[in-house]
Amino acid sequence: MTIENISPVALLESVLFVASGPVPLSRLAKTLEIRVTAVRSLLRELEASYKAGGLRLQWSDNAVQLTTVPAAGLVIERFLGLEVTSRLSQAALETLSIVAYMQPVTRPRIDQVRGVNSDGALRTLLSKGVIEEIGRMDTPGRPILYGTTPQFLQHFGLNRVEELPDLESDSDSV
């Protein structure tokens, strides 16, 4: 089989298969020697073909990555021998939730919401790659701003943070 016999969507799929992370659409366009609008069209076609399968496209801003569906996670972990993955502590889960819903957010603000020091939880989340330092505030002390990563989105099967479920207000739960 020669390159002329491979459809553009199959070539795009091949590139995404070997990519080690999210690939900017501009890089895909340059690689395939087509326009970004054509890449978007091919990606929509590819996405439609994955609707009932075990693969999906994970979007991160203006980049895309080929991943497995979240529902296959346990089987994939078992296959890779990762069943003994560590769980996040209650403190880390609380901190992750605050970062996800309030990003960009500083450690002092996280501490204020939780009512306790969050240094350890932040270190854990940073080491697991689900949050990252995304900048600094332009205030005295220039505190670090934290936000979630594409790995966070992938783990929870989201394309964007806006897909997080709405928070229940106190009046909803009473």
C-alpha positions as CSV (number, residue, x, y, z in Angstrom):
1,M,0.0,0.0,0.0
2,T,1.3,3.5,-0.9
3,I,0.5,6.8,0.7
4,E,-1.7,7.6,-2.3
5,N,-4.0,4.7,-1.3
6,I,-4.5,6.0,2.2
7,S,-7.4,8.4,2.9
8,P,-6.7,11.7,4.5
9,V,-8.7,10.7,7.6
10,A,-6.6,7.5,7.9
11,L,-3.4,9.5,7.7
12,L,-4.7,11.9,10.4
13,E,-5.6,8.9,12.6
14,S,-2.1,7.4,12.0
15,V,-0.4,10.7,13.1
16,L,-2.6,10.9,16.2
17,F,-1.9,7.3,17.1
18,V,1.9,7.9,17.3
19,A,1.6,11.3,19.0
20,S,2.8,11.3,22.6
21,G,0.3,14.0,23.7
22,P,-2.1,16.6,22.4
23,V,-1.2,17.9,18.9
24,P,-2.0,21.4,17.9
25,L,-4.3,21.6,14.9
26,S,-1.8,23.8,13.1
27,R,0.9,21.1,13.4
28,L,-1.5,18.5,12.0
29,A,-2.3,20.8,9.1
30,K,1.4,21.4,8.4
31,T,2.1,17.7,8.6
32,L,-0.7,16.7,6.3
33,E,-0.1,19.7,4.1
34,I,-3.7,20.9,4.3
35,R,-5.6,23.8,5.9
36,V,-6.6,23.9,9.6
37,T,-10.3,24.0,8.5
38,A,-9.7,20.7,6.5
39,V,-8.1,19.2,9.6
40,R,-11.2,20.1,11.7
41,S,-13.4,18.5,9.1
42,L,-11.3,15.3,9.1
43,L,-11.4,15.3,12.9
44,R,-15.2,15.5,13.0
45,E,-15.3,12.6,10.6
46,L,-12.9,10.6,12.7
47,E,-14.8,11.5,15.9
48,A,-18.1,10.2,14.3
49,S,-16.4,6.9,13.4
50,Y,-15.4,6.4,17.1
51,K,-18.9,7.0,18.5
52,A,-19.5,3.4,19.5
53,G,-15.9,2.2,19.8
54,G,-13.1,2.1,22.4
55,L,-11.3,5.2,21.2
56,R,-12.1,8.9,21.2
57,L,-10.6,12.3,20.5
58,Q,-9.5,14.2,23.6
59,W,-9.6,18.0,23.0
60,S,-7.4,20.4,24.8
61,D,-7.8,24.0,23.6
62,N,-6.7,24.0,20.0
63,A,-5.0,20.6,20.2
64,V,-6.3,17.0,20.0
65,Q,-5.1,13.6,21.2
66,L,-6.3,10.0,20.4
67,T,-7.2,8.3,23.7
68,T,-9.2,5.4,25.0
69,V,-12.7,5.9,26.3
70,P,-12.8,6.4,30.1
71,A,-15.1,3.4,30.6
72,A,-12.2,1.1,29.4
73,G,-9.9,2.4,32.1
74,L,-10.1,-0.5,34.5
75,V,-9.4,-3.1,31.8
76,I,-6.5,-1.1,30.4
77,E,-5.0,-0.7,33.9
78,R,-5.3,-4.4,34.4
79,F,-3.6,-5.1,31.0
80,L,-0.8,-2.7,31.8
81,G,-0.4,-4.0,35.3
82,L,-1.5,-0.8,36.9
83,E,-4.3,-2.1,39.1
84,V,-2.5,-1.0,42.2
85,T,-2.8,2.6,41.4
86,S,-2.9,4.9,44.3
87,R,-6.1,6.6,45.3
88,L,-6.3,10.3,46.2
89,S,-6.9,11.2,49.8
90,Q,-10.0,13.1,50.9
91,A,-7.8,16.3,51.2
92,A,-6.4,15.8,47.7
93,L,-9.9,15.3,46.3
94,E,-11.2,18.4,48.0
95,T,-8.3,20.4,46.8
96,L,-8.7,19.1,43.2
97,S,-12.3,20.0,43.2
98,I,-11.5,23.5,44.4
99,V,-8.9,23.9,41.7
100,A,-11.2,22.5,39.0
101,Y,-14.1,24.8,39.8
102,M,-12.3,27.9,40.8
103,Q,-9.3,28.0,38.4
104,P,-7.1,29.9,38.2
105,V,-6.8,29.8,42.0
106,T,-4.1,30.4,44.5
107,R,-3.0,28.3,47.5
108,P,-4.2,30.9,50.0
109,R,-7.6,30.9,48.4
110,I,-7.7,27.0,48.4
111,D,-6.7,27.1,52.1
112,Q,-9.5,29.6,52.8
113,V,-12.1,27.5,51.2
114,R,-10.9,24.3,52.9
115,G,-10.2,25.9,56.2
116,V,-6.8,24.1,56.5
117,N,-3.4,24.1,54.9
118,S,-3.3,22.5,51.5
119,D,0.4,22.3,50.8
120,G,0.6,18.5,50.9
121,A,-2.5,18.0,48.8
122,L,-1.2,20.4,46.2
123,R,2.2,18.6,46.1
124,T,0.4,15.3,45.6
125,L,-1.8,16.7,42.8
126,L,1.2,18.3,41.1
127,S,3.1,15.0,41.2
128,K,0.2,13.1,39.7
129,G,0.0,15.6,36.9
130,V,-3.7,16.5,37.4
131,I,-3.0,20.2,38.3
132,E,-0.2,22.6,37.2
133,E,1.1,26.0,37.9
134,I,-0.4,28.2,35.2
135,G,1.0,31.6,36.2
136,R,1.3,34.1,39.0
137,M,-1.0,36.8,40.3
138,D,0.1,40.4,39.7
139,T,-0.2,41.2,43.5
140,P,2.3,41.5,46.3
141,G,4.1,38.1,46.8
142,R,3.1,37.0,43.3
143,P,1.2,33.9,44.5
144,I,1.2,30.9,42.1
145,L,-2.0,30.3,40.2
146,Y,-3.1,26.6,39.8
147,G,-5.3,25.0,37.1
148,T,-6.1,21.6,35.9
149,T,-4.2,19.8,33.1
150,P,-5.2,17.8,30.0
151,Q,-4.5,14.7,32.0
152,F,-7.2,15.8,34.5
153,L,-9.7,16.2,31.7
154,Q,-8.7,12.8,30.2
155,H,-9.0,11.0,33.5
156,F,-12.5,12.3,34.0
157,G,-13.5,11.9,30.4
158,L,-14.0,15.6,29.7
159,N,-13.0,17.8,26.8
160,R,-13.3,21.1,28.6
161,V,-13.6,22.2,32.2
162,E,-16.9,23.7,31.4
163,E,-18.2,20.1,31.1
164,L,-17.9,19.6,34.9
165,P,-21.2,19.0,36.6
166,D,-22.8,22.1,38.1
167,L,-22.2,22.5,41.8
168,E,-25.2,22.0,44.1
169,S,-25.9,25.0,46.2
170,D,-26.7,24.6,49.9
171,S,-30.3,25.5,49.3
172,D,-30.5,22.6,46.7
173,S,-29.5,20.0,49.3
174,V,-31.8,21.1,52.1
